[in-house]
């Protein structure tokens, strides 16, 4: 007699998830990208440890504090910090896992759909498998950095530092999930994997490099007059407008969120007036207030991820599948 757990283990959705996870882990492109991420991780950790080892000025608000958070943010100028590497390599990881999720099955899609499974199981299973691979990789990488940091520093992280690092890891997984869904959308829309890969990379390069340049060029052309006769309210409104346009890029949202989570001394993500600065106590914020500050950025990343997934889901469900 078959046990009920055996039937659950053979559910078509989880069969697809297990198969996709196995294919990802065994693929050469994932192994190469994983090696690159590990190399940059150890490089940023080395520079962070060297920077932490330099004596800090006594009396400064963060001297000797938040050592574990500095493992992810500190740098000596030779290599970028850990969060900068994740900001740069995260989109490549998401694109690598999703650019051929559907169009690579073009020759066998009709055979898969002839099996007793729902059509949406295929798309949902591919997305779930890729997201699980990303989550396992990032959490393993985070705990690896924490473990090496514990060996080097010799001091365990506080509860606040630990939860801030976990929050940073979750935001990183969410950031990669957006690029994963975007590449899956292009995989559904285009027939050739090379076309979907190039389109995904083009969108990433535009949003990460060219979009901020265009915004700053336009902002420079429309900047209000500065100097003694400048209107402070107009300057503040101008700076807020420029920041809001820059935050249409997912990389800017990720940078704002991770900087606030890993740097408790950050109290605002926008320009402040002299009245707002006067009387402020330079103390670190608790995690709840830091999350409150970055909630708009997190909402933007979640909304963009959901929109990309909904578009790919709608397009795949309406896609005509023919046998060859």
RACOR-V464269 format. One record per residue. N is the residue number from 0. RES is the residue in three letters. PHI is phi in whole degrees, -180 to 180 (none if undefined). Layout:
# RACOR-V464269
N:RES:PHI / N:RES:PHI
This chain:
# RACOR-V464269
0:UNK:none / 1:UNK:-76 / 2:UNK:-77 / 3:UNK:-59 / 4:UNK:-68 / 5:UNK:-66 / 6:UNK:-66 / 7:UNK:-66 / 8:UNK:-67 / 9:UNK:-97 / 10:UNK:-61 / 11:UNK:-56 / 12:UNK:-62 / 13:UNK:-74 / 14:UNK:-64 / 15:UNK:-64 / 16:UNK:-61 / 17:UNK:-63 / 18:UNK:-65 / 19:UNK:-68 / 20:UNK:-63 / 21:UNK:-64 / 22:UNK:-64 / 23:UNK:-64 / 24:UNK:-66 / 25:UNK:-89 / 26:UNK:-78 / 27:UNK:-69 / 28:UNK:-66 / 29:UNK:-71 / 30:UNK:-63 / 31:UNK:-66 / 32:UNK:-66 / 33:UNK:-63 / 34:UNK:-63 / 35:UNK:-65 / 36:UNK:-65 / 37:UNK:-64 / 38:UNK:-64 / 39:UNK:-68 / 40:UNK:-64 / 41:UNK:-67 / 42:UNK:-65 / 43:UNK:-68 / 44:UNK:-66 / 45:UNK:-64 / 46:UNK:-67 / 47:UNK:-66 / 48:UNK:-65 / 49:UNK:-64 / 50:UNK:-71 / 51:UNK:-66 / 52:UNK:-70 / 53:UNK:-72 / 54:UNK:-67 / 55:UNK:-91 / 56:UNK:-68 / 57:UNK:-67 / 58:UNK:93 / 59:UNK:-73 / 60:UNK:-62 / 61:UNK:-114 / 62:UNK:-70 / 63:UNK:75 / 64:UNK:-112 / 65:UNK:56 / 66:UNK:-65 / 67:UNK:-69 / 68:UNK:-68 / 69:UNK:-69 / 70:UNK:-61 / 71:UNK:-99 / 72:UNK:-120 / 73:UNK:-77 / 74:UNK:-155 / 75:UNK:-103 / 76:UNK:98 / 77:UNK:-80 / 78:UNK:-133 / 79:UNK:-67 / 80:UNK:-76 / 81:UNK:-62 / 82:UNK:-68 / 83:UNK:-69 / 84:UNK:-64 / 85:UNK:-65 / 86:UNK:-61 / 87:UNK:-87 / 88:UNK:-88 / 89:UNK:-58 / 90:UNK:-59 / 91:UNK:-62 / 92:UNK:-65 / 93:UNK:-63 / 94:UNK:-66 / 95:UNK:-62 / 96:UNK:-81 / 97:UNK:-123 / 98:UNK:-69 / 99:UNK:-121 / 100:UNK:-63 / 101:UNK:-109 / 102:UNK:-70 / 103:UNK:-72 / 104:UNK:-94 / 105:UNK:-59 / 106:UNK:-80 / 107:UNK:-116 / 108:UNK:-64 / 109:UNK:-66 / 110:UNK:-69 / 111:UNK:-65 / 112:UNK:-72 / 113:UNK:-76 / 114:UNK:-77 / 115:UNK:-75 / 116:UNK:-134 / 117:UNK:-74 / 118:UNK:-63 / 119:UNK:-71 / 120:UNK:-60 / 121:UNK:-65 / 122:UNK:-67 / 123:UNK:-63 / 124:UNK:-66 / 125:UNK:-65 / 126:UNK:-67 / 127:UNK:-63 / 128:UNK:-63 / 129:UNK:-65 / 130:UNK:-66 / 131:UNK:-65 / 132:UNK:-62 / 133:UNK:-64 / 134:UNK:-64 / 135:UNK:-63 / 136:UNK:-64 / 137:UNK:-71 / 138:UNK:-68 / 139:UNK:-65 / 140:UNK:-65 / 141:UNK:-64 / 142:UNK:-69 / 143:UNK:-65 / 144:UNK:-63 / 145:UNK:-65 / 146:UNK:-65 / 147:UNK:-66 / 148:UNK:-65 / 149:UNK:-64 / 150:UNK:-68 / 151:UNK:-76 / 152:UNK:-78 / 153:UNK:84 / 154:UNK:-124 / 155:UNK:-71 / 156:UNK:-72 / 157:UNK:-75 / 158:UNK:-62 / 159:UNK:-64 / 160:UNK:-64 / 161:UNK:-61 / 162:UNK:-72 / 163:UNK:-67 / 164:UNK:-67 / 165:UNK:-63 / 166:UNK:-63 / 167:UNK:-61 / 168:UNK:-65 / 169:UNK:-63 / 170:UNK:-64 / 171:UNK:-63 / 172:UNK:-64 / 173:UNK:-63 / 174:UNK:-64 / 175:UNK:-69 / 176:UNK:-62 / 177:UNK:-62 / 178:UNK:-68 / 179:UNK:-64 / 180:UNK:-66 / 181:UNK:-65 / 182:UNK:-69 / 183:UNK:-65 / 184:UNK:-60 / 185:UNK:-68 / 186:UNK:-67 / 187:UNK:-75 / 188:UNK:-78 / 189:UNK:-108 / 190:UNK:-82 / 191:UNK:-102 / 192:UNK:-60 / 193:UNK:-64 / 194:UNK:-67 / 195:UNK:-66 / 196:UNK:-67 / 197:UNK:-65 / 198:UNK:-66 / 199:UNK:-63 / 200:UNK:-66 / 201:UNK:-64 / 202:UNK:-64 / 203:UNK:-63 / 204:UNK:-64 / 205:UNK:-65 / 206:UNK:-71 / 207:UNK:-86 / 208:UNK:-118 / 209:UNK:-78 / 210:UNK:-62 / 211:UNK:-61 / 212:UNK:-64 / 213:UNK:-63 / 214:UNK:-64 / 215:UNK:-70 / 216:UNK:-66 / 217:UNK:-67 / 218:UNK:-66 / 219:UNK:-66 / 220:UNK:-71 / 221:UNK:-106 / 222:UNK:-67 / 223:UNK:-71 / 224:UNK:-65 / 225:UNK:-115 / 226:UNK:127 / 227:UNK:-68 / 228:UNK:-89 / 229:UNK:-71 / 230:UNK:-86 / 231:UNK:-61 / 232:UNK:-65 / 233:UNK:-66 / 234:UNK:-66 / 235:UNK:-64 / 236:UNK:-65 / 237:UNK:-64 / 238:UNK:-66 / 239:UNK:-64 / 240:UNK:-65 / 241:UNK:-62 / 242:UNK:-63 / 243:UNK:-65 / 244:UNK:-70 / 245:UNK:-64 / 246:UNK:-78 / 247:UNK:-73 / 248:UNK:-87 / 249:UNK:-60 / 250:UNK:-64 / 251:UNK:-69 / 252:UNK:-63 / 253:UNK:-66 / 254:UNK:-63 / 255:UNK:-62 / 256:UNK:-66 / 257:UNK:-71 / 258:UNK:-63 / 259:UNK:-70 / 260:UNK:-71 / 261:UNK:-95 / 262:UNK:-126 / 263:UNK:-62 / 264:UNK:-76 / 265:UNK:-73 / 266:UNK:-113 / 267:UNK:-158 / 268:UNK:-106 / 269:UNK:-133 / 270:UNK:-68 / 271:UNK:-119 / 272:UNK:-81 / 273:UNK:-65 / 274:UNK:-66 / 275:UNK:-74 / 276:UNK:-77 / 277:UNK:-64 / 278:UNK:85 / 279:UNK:-74 / 280:UNK:-89 / 281:UNK:-76 / 282:UNK:-109 / 283:UNK:-66 / 284:UNK:-84 / 285:UNK:-69 / 286:UNK:-60 / 287:UNK:-61 / 288:UNK:-72 / 289:UNK:-65 / 290:UNK:-65 / 291:UNK:-65 / 292:UNK:-67 / 293:UNK:-94 / 294:UNK:-58 / 295:UNK:-60 / 296:UNK:-66 / 297:UNK:-65 / 298:UNK:-63 / 299:UNK:-64 / 300:UNK:-64 / 301:UNK:-64 / 302:UNK:-64 / 303:UNK:-64 / 304:UNK:-65 / 305:UNK:-66 / 306:UNK:-63 / 307:UNK:-63 / 308:UNK:-66 / 309:UNK:-64 / 310:UNK:-66 / 311:UNK:-66 / 312:UNK:-65 / 313:UNK:-63 / 314:UNK:-68 / 315:UNK:-70 / 316:UNK:-68 / 317:UNK:-96 / 318:UNK:-72 / 319:UNK:-85 / 320:UNK:-113 / 321:UNK:-118 / 322:UNK:-81 / 323:UNK:-110
